[in-house]
Amino acid sequence: MLKNLLSAGLVLLVVSGVSGTVSAADLVPDGGDPNAAPPVPPPMPEPGQPGSATPPPPVGSTEAKLDQSGKEDNGLGLKLVYIQADLGLGWATLGGTLPEGTWIDRATSKAVDYDAHRSGGGAAFGVGAGLEFITFQVGARLRGLSTGSFNLWNMGGEIALQPGAGRFWPRFGLNVGYVWTGGFKDELCVGYCSFLDISGINVGARGGFQYFLGKNLEVGADLTADVMFLKRAAVNGQRAELAQDARGTGFQVAALGHLGLHFP
């Protein structure tokens, strides 16, 4: 009887040992060491991807634009300096700085139609340069407008927002500067054109787009509109209608194409 009990106990111990060994081996693939360090977990997904603990950057933020640029693989990179040349058509009026109607020149007895010389259209051109960082441009621009009656020049600062991505960049901006005239026709001011001084301050807006042909080269188009606060100094001579200072509000609009370089 005692012998039978001892035999049964021995059998149970052997079976338990075998079961424990098999269970531990089952926990380790390919029969590895059950006491080895656990495997390294897979890397976390990129921010904003499924399974990531980091949310995507806000829409329109600098981080979002950099991420979008990287996804599109446009190869443009960050730009710090821009230079743009403009060419197109424009129109401007000098407002009340010139008299209205027709007047007689005392020296020549010829009629002078100021209404015909107060406004005009023609070739518009310019060049701008400045600094930029992704969504902003800050710089200066020289613009000119050559009409059939006078030339108009503008020099001032500009700031633009360009909320684009990839190769296509819309832009919207504001500018403020100094504006002056020159090149009046002789039939308006024969003998004293050099004394006819009309100048002032202009404030304007600009809207258009830039399309990058390559890493540094882009083409685009813009529409501009400016309000000009002008003053004409009195002219001493044969024109009584010009003998007093005058002020007026002028306007200028232009449609321009441009070619731009962006560095580095």
Protein Blocks (a to p, Z undefined) as FASTA:
>chain_A
ZZmmmmmmmmmmmmmmmmmmmmmmmmpghhiafkbccddddddddehiahiabdcddehi
aklmmmmmmmnononopafbdcddddddddddekjmbcehjdddfklopacdfklmmgcc
dddddddddddehjaccdddddddddfkbccdddddddddddbehjbccddddddddddd
ehiafklmgoilmmmccddddddddddddddfblmbccddddddddddddddddedjblk
lmpccdddddddddddddddddZZ
